[in-house]
Amino acid sequence: MNQALTIVARIESKPDKTGLVKSALLKLIEPTRKEEGCLQYDLHQDNENPDVFVFYENWESRELWQTHMNNDHLKTYMEETDGSVASFTLNEMNKIAK
């Protein structure tokens, strides 16, 4: 049985590219939420540093998340934000307590 997967992705835009990165991130929400295996896909923006965004995601399995990572809307996001992101950190996590 596949174990559910939680993803925490932190994206920090370059200061002069925050609007562009935010717009591109927002475009990911609707198509991703329609994907097989997507249980939760929420975007957050830091209150004190607006250049920092965090996606909190829950997927039915790592395999379905991997399918998501290869979808066209992610490729489009990468093209749109090329050179606009200062840092990106991704953590794959499993829930250990409720």
C-alpha positions in Angstrom: 0.0 0.0 0.0 1.3 3.4 -0.9 1.7 5.9 1.9 0.4 9.4 1.5 3.0 12.1 0.9 3.3 15.6 2.1 5.3 18.2 0.2 6.5 21.5 1.6 8.0 23.6 -1.2 9.5 27.0 -0.3 10.0 29.4 -3.2 11.8 32.7 -2.7 11.6 35.1 -5.6 14.1 37.8 -6.5 12.8 41.0 -4.9 12.1 42.6 -8.3 10.3 39.5 -9.6 7.8 38.9 -6.8 4.7 39.8 -8.8 5.8 37.6 -11.7 6.5 34.6 -9.5 3.3 35.0 -7.5 1.2 35.2 -10.7 2.9 32.1 -12.1 2.4 30.1 -8.8 -1.3 31.0 -8.7 -1.7 29.6 -12.2 -0.6 26.2 -10.9 -3.4 25.8 -8.3 -6.5 25.0 -10.5 -4.9 22.4 -12.8 -3.0 20.8 -9.9 -6.1 20.4 -7.7 -7.7 18.5 -10.6 -4.9 16.0 -10.9 -5.3 12.4 -9.8 -4.0 11.9 -6.3 -4.0 15.6 -5.2 -5.5 15.8 -1.7 -4.4 19.3 -0.8 -2.5 22.0 -2.7 -2.3 25.3 -0.8 -0.2 28.3 -1.5 1.0 30.7 1.2 2.9 34.0 1.2 5.0 35.1 4.1 3.6 38.1 6.0 6.9 39.7 6.7 8.8 38.8 3.5 6.5 38.9 0.5 9.3 37.3 -1.7 8.7 34.0 0.2 6.0 31.5 -0.9 5.2 28.1 0.5 3.2 25.3 -1.1 1.7 22.8 1.4 0.7 19.7 -0.5 -0.7 16.3 0.3 -0.7 13.5 -2.3 -2.2 10.0 -2.2 1.3 8.6 -3.1 4.8 9.6 -4.2 4.1 8.1 -7.6 1.1 10.4 -8.2 3.2 13.4 -7.0 5.9 12.4 -9.5 3.3 12.4 -12.3 2.4 16.0 -11.2 6.0 17.0 -11.3 6.2 16.1 -15.0 3.0 17.8 -16.0 2.9 20.6 -18.6 1.7 23.3 -16.2 4.8 22.8 -14.1 7.0 23.0 -17.2 5.2 26.2 -18.2 5.8 27.6 -14.7 9.5 26.8 -14.9 9.8 28.6 -18.2 7.8 31.7 -17.0 9.9 32.1 -13.9 13.3 31.2 -15.3 15.8 33.6 -13.7 13.2 35.0 -11.3 13.6 32.6 -8.3 16.3 33.3 -5.8 16.0 29.9 -4.0 13.8 26.8 -4.0 13.6 24.1 -1.3 11.5 21.0 -1.4 10.8 18.6 1.5 9.1 15.3 1.0 7.5 14.3 4.2 5.4 11.6 5.8 2.9 12.2 8.6 4.1 10.5 11.8 1.4 11.8 14.2 -2.1 13.2 14.0 
